[in-house]
Amino acid sequence: MLSTIEEVRRAALELPTAERASLAEELIGSLDSGWTEENDRWWATEAARRLEEIQAGKAQAIPAEEVFSDAWRRTENGSK
């Protein structure tokens, strides 16, 4: 099986950029096949709860730029 995965990987990496992007999008989309309307409702409820906490001063928002910067730093350093 490993040789098949390696063959697919090599072939995919030889594709033009647009085709690689399309393939990546399709593969990632296949991972989310279990997503349901119940998930959407849960996340909508969670988002509303978090917004209420921020508006009430119980929680503080962190700018996305800071979150992503921290995530990249942790990834590059291999730390959790």
N, C-alpha and C positions, 0 to 999 in steps of 0.2 A: 504493500500500500504506500509506503514512504516514497518509493520511486515514482509512483503515479502522482503523488502530491508534488514532488519536486519537478516532474515533467510539466504539470499544469502550471506551476509557479513560473518556471522558465518561459513557457509559451506565453503566459499572460504578460510577463514583463517585456516581451518583445513586441507587444501590441502598441499601436500609436496611442498617444496620451488620451485622446477623447474616448477611444475604445476601452482603455484601462479604467478610466473614470466610470464609464457606463457599467462595466463588469463589476467594479467595486461597489457601486451603488446597488446593483442587483443582489450581490452577495450579502451585503449588510442588510438590505431589506428582507432577505430570506431569514435572517436571524430574528426579526420582529414578527414573525408570522403568528405568534400567539397573542398578539395585542388585541384587546377587546374594547368594546364600548365601556365596560366596567372599569377598565384601566383609565380611560379618558375621564370618567366621572370621578374616580378616586383622585387623579392628579388635579382636576379642577377644584375639588374640595380642599385638597392640600394647599394649592396655590392661594385660595381665598383665606385659609387659616393663617398662612404665613404672612400675607398682606395685612391681615388684622393685627397680628403680633407686631409688625413693623410700625403700623399706624398708631398702635397703643403704646409704643416705646418699650415693648417687652423684648424686642429683637432688633438687631441692627443689620442693615443690608451691607453687603460687601460688593464693591464694584467688580463687574465681570473681568475687567482687565487685571485686577489684583488676583482674582481666583485663578485665571488661566496662567498668569505668570508664576504663581505658586505651584500649580500643577506641573508646569513644564520644568520648573526647578527641581521638584521632587522626582520627576521621571528621569531627568538627566543625571541626578545624583544616585538614583536607585533606592531612594529612601521612601518610607511610607508616611 
